[in-house]
Every structure is written in structure tokens, then in C-alpha cells.
Amino acid sequence: MAADAVLLSGPTAKITARDIEADSLRMPEEMRPQVLQRVSTVQQISANLYVRRVMADEAVKLKLDKDEDVQAALRVARDKVLSDAYLARIDKAHTVDDKAALAQARAAYQAKPDRFKVDEQVRVRHILIEGKDEAARAKAQELVKAARAGANFAELAEKNSIDKGSAARGGDLGLVPRGRTVPPFEAAAYALKNVGDVSDIVETQFGLHIIKLEERKPAGVQAFEEVQDVLVKEVKAKIAQDARVAEAEKIGATGKPDAQAIEAFAATHGPKK
């Protein structure tokens, strides 16, 4: 779509695709695609920007932009926008290629292996039954018997579990580290010894669970391949951040604070005497 495509217009103002893109810069980069692909969200953002733009135009007509406090606020807003653009330019100038970042990531991995230690984990599936009354317990007990008799646990979970998120995956919760689930669930999951074991009924505040052990992963150190994407991202971010800090310190060194003026300003905002 062209940047100047009009998404919303009125008698005196319009909002373009570029306006939406500019407004999205206030969001974390990873969130932008998720937000901007939703039609209802783009409609709401367009409407909000339109109202703001019309109000701003009305303020200019009323000469509110000539007010000294407003002018100071506009300068600060301008500084923020332009300094962010300058920082983005610094980031781009200090972008490291993937090969170099991978080498640095591997060095970071080898330098601090303790960082990548993980405790024992279990991968489990579960079925969650709503309620704790006799009917719920009878249903849960039937499912325990069926699972232990060899019924397909994933199919049982898909058909019977009220935890719809995991039910769609056949009840699979993935690897569950200690401390991730409520204590009764964790105790039952880690008590299962052999792959394929099915628990007795486990009661939690969410209802009644039946748990099946899929995998037991012993404590150890994560392989580099498991963490390399995170480390590469950290390396690139640190290089850019170091460049930002160096530039800020260089610029900051050229400024000379007026201690007396600062004290006087602070005093005007202190308690009234």
C-alpha cells in the first residue's frame, strides 16, 4: 500500500497509512505486525489520530501554539522524535552480521555455562475435568481407566478436557519446569516414573486432572543450539546499546549544568513555606 493512502478522512483532516506507521513506532517492534494486521485496531487507531489531528488544528486556529509552555512542550516532543530517529541511525550503523554475531554468541555461551543450567523437567499431557463433585470424579476415573488400558490419551484430552488450549494439542503441555504449575499438579507430574505412566486423579483449584508422562528430561546444560537465537539477539542488542551509550556520554560531556540555577528551580517546586 502507498504511504499516502488515505485510511480515514473528514472535512478538514485525513489520516494516511504513513500516519498509522508513524504512530506504531511507540509500540515494541515485535508487537507491530500483530497490532497492525487487525482491521478493528487499525480503524480505532485511525479514529483516534483523526480526533487528535482535528483538535490540534483547532488549537492552532486559537493560537494555542504560541503559548510559551506549549512551545516548550512542542520542542520536547520534537526532540524525542528526532533523537529516536538519530538512535535508529546509530543502531543501523552498528548492525553486526549474523556470522559475527553467532561467533560472539558462542563465546558468551562458553564463557558462562552456569547460566544455561536447567533443572530436571517433565513433558506431560493432561485432561482437565470441570467440577469436583461425584459426577466429575466418576468421569475422571473412567478416563484414568481408559488411558491406562491403552486408549489414545491425546484423543481423550481433545474430546474431554475443558482446558481448550492444551486440548487442541492432545493435552500436551510441553516441558514443565518446577515452579511453573500449582503444587498438587507439579507433585503428581514429577512423581510419574516411566514414560506412558498415567496419574491418579489430581485435584487443584481448576478442577480434576489426569496426567500422562511423555518425557523426562534430566538436569543438565542446555545445548548451544537451544539458546543460540536468544544469544544472537542479545549480542546484536548489546552492540547497538553500547554504541548508543557511547554517543550519549560523548554528547553529555559537552553540557555544563548550572548548579545554582538547578537548585533555584528545585526550590520553586518544594514545599511552600
RAUR-V366988 format. One record per run of one state. SS is the DSSP state (2 for helix, 1 for strand, 0 for the rest). FROM is the first residue (numbers start at 1). TO is the last residue. Records with the same first field share a line. If there is no record, write none. Layout:
BEGIN
SS->FROM-TO, FROM-TO
END
This chain:
BEGIN
0->1-5, 10-13, 25-28, 37-38, 62-63, 67-67, 94-97, 112-112, 119-120, 130-133, 149-152, 161-163, 168-171, 177-182, 192-197, 199-201, 205-206, 218-219, 222-223, 253-258, 269-273
1->6-9, 14-16, 117-118, 121-129, 172-176, 198-198, 202-204, 207-217, 220-221
2->17-24, 29-36, 39-61, 64-66, 68-93, 98-111, 113-116, 134-148, 153-160, 164-167, 183-191, 224-252, 259-268
END
